[in-house]
C-alpha cells in the first residue's frame, strides 16, 4: 500500500507560532535556567501538583517516570480517563466481553477499561521495558489476571482464531512493518460480530514527503504509516463493516499541547537531576518532531471502528 505521496499540504495548526517551536523554546529556556541555578535536585514526584503519587516499581526508569508525569498515571500517550472511555464507547462493553488492547503501553487504559466495565482484558505491548513495567503496575493494582500487560512482537505475533470479542488499539499500528499481516491476524482473532476499534497516526493525502521523512527519521523505531484511505481499503477488503471513520487530529493535538504546557510550566523554579533532564529532553525532541509534522499538515490521527461480519453461508450449507 502507498506510504508517501507528493505535494505539500497546508499547516494544521491555527497559532501564529507553531506549537513545536514553542515546545522546544519552553524546554530549552527552562533547562538553561535550571542548570544556572544549580539547586539541589528534587525527586521526580515533586515536580508537579499532579505528580504520580502512588506506589511504583522500584526500578522504573526516568523515561517511564517522565512519561507518566506528562500523560498521567499509568499512561503512555495522549488521553486521560474521560478520553479513553469516550474512545471505547462504541464497543458497548459489558462483563461478558473479552478484549485485547494492542499497543497497551504501561497499561493505564487497559486497567481503566477492566475496572470500569468489569471485564477481562489483555494488554499487548511491543516495547519490552514498557510492557514489563505495565505488568508490574497491573500486579500492584491487583489486576494481574484481569488486566495483564504482556510483551509481544507485533511483526510476528499470531492470535487464536475467533477468540476475542473486541480489539482496541491506540496509536500503535503505525509502527508495524507488515501491517497487512497483523491486521489479518487481528481480524482472524475477532469473533463473528466482534469489533475492531483503533486510533493511529496516518500520512495525510498529498503530504510533503520531506516533512514525513523528517518525522519518521526521529522516531525510536522507524514507522511504516498508512493513509486513512489505506486503512479503509484494507478493512473493506477484509469484509469488515466500517461504522466510524474520522480524523481526530484536532482533538488529540489539543490534548498534546495542553499536557505539555502544564508539564513544562510545573518545572519552573525546580531543579532536576541529570538523568531526568535527559529523559525530558528526549521526550521534547520526540514530540517536537511529531507536532511539527502535524503543523505541516503531513501527519494526521485517525479513528476507525469496524464490525466483523458473520461468515456467509454457502448453498451447500443449507
C-alpha positions in Angstrom: 0.0 0.0 0.0 1.1 3.6 -0.6 3.2 5.1 2.1 4.0 8.6 1.0 2.7 10.9 -1.6 4.0 14.2 -3.1 2.8 17.8 -2.9 2.8 20.0 0.2 -0.2 20.4 2.4 -1.3 23.4 4.4 -0.5 23.9 8.1 -2.8 22.1 10.5 -2.4 24.5 13.5 -4.0 27.9 13.8 -1.5 29.5 16.1 0.9 32.2 14.7 3.8 30.5 16.4 3.7 26.7 15.7 3.5 24.6 18.9 6.6 22.7 18.1 8.6 25.9 18.1 7.1 26.9 21.5 7.7 23.5 22.9 11.4 23.5 22.1 11.8 27.1 23.3 10.0 26.4 26.6 12.2 23.4 27.4 15.5 25.0 26.3 14.7 28.1 28.4 13.7 26.1 31.5 16.6 23.7 31.1 19.1 26.6 30.9 17.6 28.3 33.9 17.7 25.1 35.9 21.3 24.5 35.1 22.3 28.0 36.0 20.5 27.9 39.4 22.4 24.6 40.3 19.9 23.9 43.1 19.7 20.6 45.0 18.0 18.1 42.8 14.4 17.2 43.7 12.7 13.9 43.3 10.5 13.4 40.2 7.4 13.1 42.3 7.8 16.7 43.5 7.8 18.2 40.0 4.0 18.8 39.6 0.9 19.1 41.7 -0.5 16.2 39.7 2.6 14.1 40.3 2.3 10.3 40.1 1.6 9.7 43.8 1.1 6.0 44.0 3.4 3.1 44.6 5.7 2.4 41.6 8.0 -0.3 40.6 11.4 0.3 42.3 13.4 0.2 39.2 11.1 2.4 37.0 13.4 4.2 34.5 13.4 8.0 34.2 11.9 7.6 30.7 8.8 5.9 32.2 8.6 8.3 35.1 8.6 11.3 32.7 6.1 9.5 30.5 3.6 9.3 33.4 4.3 12.8 34.6 3.4 14.1 31.1 0.4 11.9 30.3 -0.9 10.7 33.7 -0.9 7.8 36.0 -0.1 4.6 34.0 -0.5 6.4 30.7 2.0 6.2 27.8 0.5 8.8 25.4 -2.2 11.5 25.0 -5.6 10.9 26.6 -7.0 10.9 30.1 -9.7 8.7 31.6 -12.6 10.5 30.0 -11.0 10.5 26.6 -10.3 6.7 26.8 -13.8 6.0 27.9 -15.2 8.1 25.0 -13.0 6.2 22.6 -14.3 2.8 23.6 -17.9 3.8 24.0 -18.9 2.3 20.6 -18.0 -1.2 21.8 -20.9 -1.2 24.3 -18.8 -3.2 26.7 -20.2 -5.4 29.4 -18.8 -8.2 31.7 -19.4 -10.9 29.1 -16.9 -9.3 26.6 -13.2 -10.2 26.2 -10.9 -7.5 25.0 -7.4 -7.3 23.6 -5.5 -4.0 23.8 -2.9 -3.9 21.1 -0.1 -1.4 22.0 -1.1 -1.1 25.6 1.9 0.9 26.8 2.0 1.0 30.6 -1.5 -0.4 30.7 -3.3 2.6 32.1 -6.1 2.3 29.5 -6.1 -1.5 29.9 -6.7 -1.3 33.7 -9.2 1.6 33.3 -11.3 -0.4 30.9 -11.2 -3.5 33.0 -12.3 -1.7 36.2 -14.9 0.5 34.6 -16.7 -2.4 32.7 -15.7 -5.3 35.0 -14.2 -7.2 32.1 -11.1 -9.3 31.3 -8.7 -7.5 29.0 -5.2 -8.4 28.0 -2.7 -5.6 27.1 0.0 -6.3 24.5 3.0 -4.0 24.2 5.9 -4.1 21.8 8.4 -2.2 24.0 9.7 -4.8 26.4 10.7 -2.3 29.2 7.3 -0.6 29.0 5.5 -4.0 28.9 7.3 -5.2 32.0 6.6 -2.0 33.9 2.9 -2.2 32.8 2.6 -5.8 34.1 4.1 -4.8 37.4 1.7 -1.8 37.7 -1.2 -4.2 36.9 0.0 -6.6 39.6 0.4 -3.8 42.1 -3.2 -2.7 41.3 -4.5 -6.2 41.9 -5.3 -6.7 38.2 -2.6 -9.2 37.2 -5.2 -11.6 35.9 -8.0 -9.3 34.8 -5.8 -6.7 33.0 -2.3 -8.1 32.4 0.2 -6.4 30.1 2.5 -8.7 28.1 5.4 -8.1 25.7 4.7 -9.2 22.1 6.4 -8.8 18.7 3.9 -7.0 16.5 5.6 -8.2 13.3 5.5 -11.9 14.3 2.7 -12.4 16.8 -0.1 -14.9 15.9 -3.5 -14.8 17.6 -6.0 -17.6 18.3 -8.9 -17.7 15.8 -12.3 -16.4 16.9 -11.1 -15.9 20.5 -11.9 -12.2 21.3 -15.0 -10.0 21.2 -13.2 -6.7 20.8 -9.8 -5.4 19.8 -8.7 -1.9 20.8 -5.5 -0.2 19.8 -4.4 3.4 20.4 -1.6 4.9 18.2 0.4 1.7 17.8 -0.2 0.2 14.4 1.8 2.8 12.5 5.0 1.2 13.9 4.2 -2.2 12.3 6.2 -3.0 9.2 3.9 -5.7 7.9 0.5 -4.1 8.7 -1.3 -6.3 6.2 -0.3 -9.4 8.1 -1.0 -8.0 11.6 -4.5 -6.8 10.5 -5.3 -10.2 9.1 -4.2 -11.8 12.4 -6.3 -9.4 14.4 -9.4 -9.8 12.2 -9.0 -13.6 12.4 -8.9 -13.4 16.2 -12.1 -11.4 16.4 -15.3 -13.4 16.8 -18.1 -13.1 14.2 -20.0 -9.9 15.1 -17.0 -8.8 17.1 -15.4 -5.4 16.9 -12.2 -3.6 16.0 -11.6 0.0 17.2 -8.3 1.8 16.8 -6.7 5.2 16.5 -3.4 5.7 14.6 -1.0 8.1 13.1 -1.5 8.3 9.3 0.1 10.2 6.5 -2.1 12.9 5.0 -3.1 12.6 1.4 -0.8 14.9 -0.6 1.6 15.2 2.3 5.0 16.8 1.9 7.5 13.9 1.6 10.3 15.8 3.3 8.1 16.6 6.4 7.1 12.9 6.6 10.6 11.7 6.4 11.9 14.2 8.9 9.3 12.9 11.4 9.9 9.3 10.6 13.7 9.5 11.0 13.3 10.8 14.6 11.0 8.0 15.8 12.5 5.4 18.2 11.7 2.8 15.7 11.2 3.7 12.1 7.5 3.8 11.4 5.5 2.5 8.4 2.4 4.8 8.4 -0.5 4.3 6.1 -3.1 6.8 4.9 -6.7 6.8 6.1 -7.6 5.5 2.6 -5.2 2.6 3.0 -6.9 1.5 6.2 -10.4 1.9 4.6 -9.4 -0.3 1.7 -7.8 -2.9 4.0 -10.8 -3.1 6.3 -13.3 -3.2 3.4 -11.3 -5.9 1.6 -11.4 -7.9 4.8 -15.2 -7.6 4.7 -15.5 -5.5 7.9 -18.4 -3.2 8.2 -16.9 0.3 8.9 -19.0 2.2 11.4 -16.7 5.1 12.2 -14.0 6.7 10.1 -12.9 10.1 11.3 -9.9 12.4 11.6 -9.4 13.2 15.3 -6.1 15.2 14.8 -7.5 18.4 16.2 -8.8 16.8 19.4 -5.6 14.8 20.1 -3.4 17.8 19.2 -5.2 19.8 21.8 -4.5 17.1 24.4 -0.8 17.1 23.5 -0.4 20.8 23.7 -2.3 21.2 26.9 -0.4 18.4 28.7 3.0 19.7 27.6 2.1 23.3 28.6 1.0 22.1 32.0 4.1 19.8 32.5 6.7 22.4 31.5 5.0 25.1 33.5 5.3 22.9 36.5 9.1 22.7 36.2 9.5 26.5 36.9 11.8 27.0 39.8 12.6 23.4 40.2 16.0 21.7 39.9 16.1 18.4 38.1 18.7 15.6 38.3 20.7 14.9 35.1 19.0 11.7 34.2 15.5 13.2 34.5 16.6 16.2 32.4 17.9 13.8 29.7 14.7 11.9 29.7 12.7 15.1 29.4 14.9 16.3 26.5 14.4 13.1 24.6 10.7 13.4 25.0 10.7 17.1 24.0 12.6 16.1 20.8 10.2 13.3 20.0 7.1 15.4 20.4 8.6 18.4 18.7 9.1 16.3 15.6 5.6 14.8 15.8 3.8 18.2 16.3 6.0 19.8 13.6 4.7 17.1 11.2 1.1 17.8 12.3 1.6 21.5 11.9 2.9 20.9 8.4 -0.2 19.0 7.6 1.8 15.9 6.9 0.8 13.8 9.9 -2.8 13.1 11.0 -4.5 10.9 13.6 -7.5 8.8 12.6 -10.1 6.7 14.4 -11.8 3.6 12.9 -14.5 1.4 14.4 -15.5 -1.7 12.4 -17.7 -4.8 12.9 -16.7 -8.2 11.7 -19.5 -9.7 9.6 -20.7 -13.3 10.1 -19.4 -15.7 7.5 -21.9 -16.0 4.6 -23.4 -19.5 4.3 -22.7 -21.4 1.0 -25.6 -23.1 -0.8 -24.1 -26.4 0.2 -24.6 -25.4 3.9 -28.4 -25.2 3.6 
